[in-house]
Amino acid sequence: AVHQASKTDPHIWLDFDNAQKMIDNISKAFVRKDPKNREFYENNARDYKLRLVGLDKKYREQLSNCRTRTILHAGHRAFAYPANRYRIDYVAAYNVSADAEPSPQQILALIEKIKGQKLPYIYYEDLAAPRLAATISSETGAGLLKLSNGQDISNKDIQNGISFISLMERNLENLKK
């Protein structure tokens, strides 16, 4: 069963246990369509899952002693799974949909939360323009850091060696800050 962090966050692959289940399902589908290459698919799936296990361990170790356990994300609710997994208090500006703009009252509440908790950074995501994050940053002095939900890898990125794993490693570096 897939671990559920939120009814409003469809980004299940950001919980690395869920990502491993997805890899198993993808591998099984490839084997069904191309049984003669079963060993190739199963080896690749095993290797990738081991990389995810290692990444999960790094997240657990490196986020375990952070002084600040709250992150404010000026985007739609896309990081509930890692927040739940690594016990982070996660506040998203857009609770359900990136199409629904937060109200002025919600933006003011986010600004007050940053000021009250002295949060050093505001996170924005890859698919949403960081306009709201920039506005909140200018009101609070908090810096801007990007979090990727793994959905914006282009062919050019792949050619340059960017992968889901490398994006998640960048996320970890930004979360540690």
N, C-alpha and C positions, 0 to 999 in steps of 0.2 A: 504494500500500500504506500502511496505517495504521502509524505509528511505534509500536513496542512498548517500554514502559518496564518493565513488570512483568507477570508472569503472574497476580498477585494483585490488581491494581488495574484495575477496569473503567472508570475515569473517563478514557477516551481523549480526550475533548473538552478536557481541561485542557492538552493540547499543542496550541497554536494552529494548527499545520500540520494536525493531525488534524481540528480544528474546521472548517477551511476545506474539507477533503475532504467533511465531513458536509454543509456548506452546499451544495456542488456537487451532491451526491446528492439533497438535499431540493429544490433548485431544478429539477433534471432531472425529478423526480417530479411537481412542480407543472406544469411545462411539458407533460409527457405527458398529464396530466389536463385541462389548460386551455391548449391551444396558442395560443389567440387573445391571451392575455396574456403571451406568452413574454418580450417586452421588459421588462415590469414585473418579472417574477421574476428575470430575468438581471441587470437593473440593481440590484435590491435585494441579490442575492447578491454581485455585484461590490463594491458599497459596503460591505457588512458584512465581506467578506473584507479589504478595505483597512483597515477599522478594526481588525481582528485583527492585520494586519501591523504597524500602528502600535503596538498594544498590546504585541506581541512585542518590538518595538524598544525600547519604554520599559522592559520587564522586563530585557532584556539590558543596557541602559545603566545603569539604576538599581540593579541587583543585582550588577554586575560588580566593584565595589570594596568590597563589604561586608566588614567585619572578621571577622564570624562567618559561616561557611559551613555551619553545622549548625542544623537546626530540629528540635525535638521536638514531635511532634503526638500529643496525648492522644486519639486516635481511631483508626478503622480506616484501613487503607492506602489513602488517597484522593488523595494528591498526589505519587505516584511520577513521573508524567509531567512536571509542571513542575520537580520536583527534578532529574530527569535532563536536561531541556532547559537549565536554567540552572545546572547543576553545583553543586547544593546537596546536602549530606549530610543525608538525610531519615531520621528515626527515627520510626516509628509504634508506638504502644502496642499496637494490635490489628493483628497482621501480616496476617491474612487476612480475618476476619469481625468485624463489630461485635457479633455475637451471642456471640462467645467472649470472656469476661473475661480480662484479663491476670492472670497468677499474682502472688502477693505478691513472689516473687523478681524477676519482670519489672518490677514497679512500683519495687522497691528499686533495680534496675539503672538505671531511668530517672532516679530521684532522684540517684543517684551520678553519672550522666552529666551532668546539669544542674549539679551542684555542681562536678564535675571540670573541665568546660569553661566554667564561669561563664556559662551561657546565660541571657540576661536575660528571655526570655519562653518560655511554653509555648503552643502553638497548640491550639485546639479547633475542631471543625467544626460546621456548621449543623444537621445532623440528629441529632447525638449530644449528650446532656446533658453539660455540661462538668464533671460531678462528679469524674471522675478528674483532669482538669486542675486543678480547684480543690484537690483533695487534694495533688497534687504541688506546686502553688504554695504552699500553706501550709507544706509541708515544706522548701521551698527558697528562698522569697522571690521567686521568678520571677513576672513579671506574666503576665496572660492576654490573648491576642489571638485573634480569630476568623479562620478561613479558610473561605471558601465553596467548595463543589465545584460550585456552579451548579445544584443540584437543588431548592432550596427557594424558588423564586420563586412567590409567590401572586398571585392576581388583583389583590388590593389593592396588592401591590408593583408590579405592572405599571402599574396606574392612577397610582401615585405616581412613575413614571418609572424604577423600578429595573429593570435589565436584566442580562444575562450580562456585558456589557462593564463596567457600573458595579460589579458584584460583583468582577470580576477586577481592576479598578482599586483597590478597597478591599483586596483581597488583597495587591496590590503595596505599598500603603502599610504594611500590617501586616508584610509580609516585610522591608521596608526597616528597620523598627524592630528 
